[in-house]
């Protein structure tokens, strides 16, 4: 059986399916969007809303949206950047001797806006016992470009009331659940538990975050490189929800996002490149 299958997915969108000795995954070319990663014998690692839209030019609710080259709302333009709804290309693939699969996705120049046409963008996904993602951007223009990048990962959990997050103790954060400007606070509890609407940007968080899920009896490890920001989000039932999210689904998800946003945005000089890398692993709770 071929470990890489190019096929048609939901909504008639181009889809790449991956099978390895340890796991399976699915990536839509619409947004180079990973919608599924699951180890054999385990629950899915990623959350996907049952109400997700699968339409060309629209984002998918769940999985790993790529927020780039900006994060959050932008006046007169789409939120979280245009690449998450652009049509990417699978430019290269490889299967290692041990069965690990690596896919290279490229953002065609035709998909880039005029202001970003010289920003070469590539997304590399490696599927094995772990899921590794690397978003690479190179400034091929004659002047500097200011960018934000974020892998907006939705994690599937058994019950949000039985989930705790480690690795953020004492780290200052901007609390956007309490206001649009983001009040600066600090987390002093040993672990973070989600019990209400949560929308936090940690701008001084380069370390690993662990999600302990007592319902599914596993710990998910979010290890990141070249990332100064961590975003934690759960809309609960109080945030105005989009049409592609069922209110009750807040119990089965939490977003732990890795990147460089807000005050951590990156200024790329002409000829410079940047690579945001995230490695996701899971293990049973001992």
N, C-alpha and C positions, 0 to 999 in steps of 0.2 A: 504494500500500500504506500502510495506517495505521501510523504509527510506534509506536503504543501499542496493545497487544492485551491485554485482560483475558480470561483463560482458566483452565483447570484444569491443574495441574501434577502432579508425583509425589504419590502417596498421596491424590489427589483434592483437594489443597489449592488454594485460590485463588492465582493467579499472574498477575503483570503482566510481559509481554515488551516490550522496547524495541528498536527498530532505528533507528540514525542513519546518516548518511553515512560515519561513521568506525568505528562499533562497534555491539555488541549487548550487552544486559544482561537479567537476570531478577531479579525481586523477589517473594518470597512474602509475602502478607499475614500469615502466621503469623510474628510477630516483626518484621515489616517487614524481612525478612531478604534482603539481596542475596546471591544464590548464584552469580551469573555476571556477569563483565564481560570482554569480549574485543574487542580492536581487530582490524580486518580485516587478514589476513595475519600475525597474531601468535598465539602460544600464549595460552591463557587467563591472565588476570592473577591470578585467585583460585583457590585450592585448594578442592575439595569432595571429601570422603571418599566412596569407592564404597559404604561401609556406612552412610551417613547415614540417619537415620530421617526420614521425611516423615509425621509424625503430628501432628494438631492438639494443641496444648498441650505439645509436646515441641520441644526445640531441634534445629537442623540443624547437623551437624558440618562446618564449613567456611564459606566466604564471609565475610560480615561480620555476626556476631552483635552485637546491641546490648546491652551490659552496663549496666544502669540500673534502678533508682536506687541500687544498690549493686554492688560488685565483689567477686568471690571468694565464699567460703562465708559463710553466715549461719545461725546456730543456729536451728533450728526452721523454716527456710524454704529456698527454692531458691537454688542458687548463682548468682551474677552477676545477680540481680534478676529480677523477674517479667515485664518487658516483652518479653524475647526469646522468650517462649512465648505471649504474648498475641496476640489477633486485632486487627490494626490495620485502619484504613480508608484507602482512597485518596480523599482529600478534594478534590484539585485536580490538574490536569495542564496543561502548556503546551508547545507546540512553537515554538521560536524561528525567525526567518527563515532562519538558516543550518542548521537541522535539529537543533539541540541540544534534548534533551527534559528537562523538569524535572517531577518528581513530588513531590507533598506527601502524606505519610502522617500520619494523626492517630491517637493512642491514645485510643479512646473512654473516657469517664469510667467506663462500666460495667466496663471492663477493669482499672481501678485499684483497689488495695486501699484500705480505709477511711483508713489513715494518709496515703495519697498522693492522695486523690481530688481535691484542689485543686492538684495539680501538673499543669498543662497541658503536654502533650508532643507535639512534632511532629518528623518526620524528613523532610528535604528531600534528594532525590537528583537530581543533574543528570548526564545521560549525554551525552557528546560524545566528543571525542578523548581527554579525560580523564574520570575519575569523581570527582565532588564530592559529599560527604556532609556534612550539617549536622544535628546533633541539638540541638533547642531545647527548653528547659524553663523554664516560668514559674511562680513560686510565687503562686498566687491565694488562699492561706490568710491567716489573721490573724496567723500567727507564723512563725518561721524554720523552714526545712527543711534538713537536712543530706543531701547527695547525693554519689554517685560516678558518673562517666560514663566509658564506654570503648567505642570501636569496635574490636572484637576481630578484626582483619583477618587472614585466612589467605591467604598469598600462595603461588601455584603456582611452583615452581622446577624446573629440569631435574634437578639432582643437588645435594643439600645440601652435598656435599663441595667443590663448585665455586662456592659462594656466599660473599660477604663483605658485611658491613654497615658503612657509613660514617656518621659523625655522632655516635658515642657515645664517642669516645676521651676519656679523662680524666673522664668523667661517673660519679659514684658510683652504685652500684646495690645493691639488696637481692637476695641470691642465695637463692631459695627452693628451688633444686635441692639445695642443701646442708643444708637444714633448714627446718622449718615456720615458724620465727621470722624468717627472712630475714637472713642475715649480711651486713653492710655491706662492700662491696668497691669497687674502682675498676678500670675498663678502661684499661690503659695501652698496649695494642697499637694500631698505626695503624688496623686494621680488626678487626671481630669476625667470627670464623669459628665455625661451629657444628660441633662434633665429638663432642658428648656431650649428655646431657640438659641442657636450658637452660630456666630459668624465672627471669627477671630483671625486677624493677621498677626503672626509673630515675626517681626522684621529682624530679629536677632537670633534666629533658630537655624543653625547649620547642622545640628546633630540628628541622630537617628530617633525616630518615634516608634513606639510599639503599641499595638492595639490588642488588648487582652479581651477575649470574648468567652465568657464563662458558659454561655448557652451552647456555643459550637465547640467549646473546649479546645480553643487554639489561640495562639498569639501570632499576629501578623507584624512583621518587621519592615519598616519603611526606612531604608538606608539611602541617603542622597549625597550627591557630590556636586560641587559648584552651585549650591543652593543656599542662599542666606535667609529665605523666607519659608515659613510653614503656615498654611491656612487650614483652619478647622471649621467645618460647616455642617449644620443640620438644621433644616428650616422649621422643625417641630410642626406644630399646627397653627402657629401664630404669624409666621411670615406669609406674605401674599405669594401663593404658589402658582407656578406656570401650569398651563393646561396639560402638560405631559408628565405630571407628577401627581400620584394619588396621595392625599393627606396621610393615610394610614401607613404609607411606605416609609415614613420617617423612622419607624421602629426597626426597620431592617437595613439601615444604611448610616454611614458616617463618611464624610469627605475629609481626608487628610492629604493636603495638596502641597507639592514641592516646587519651589521655583525662586524667582527673584522679582518681587513686585513692590509697588509703591516706592518707599525710600531706598529699596534695594535694586531699583531698575538699573540696567546696564547701559553704559555708553560705549559703543563699539567704534573705535577709530577705523579709518579706511585700512583695509587689509587684515583687520583683526577678526577672530572667530571666538565663539563661546560654545560650551557643551554642557548642558544640564543632564545629569545622569541619575536615575532612580532604580534601585534594586528592591524588589518585593519578594519576601520569603514568608513561609508560614510553618509552624510546628505545633504539635499537640502541647497543651498545658501539662507540665509535669507536676 
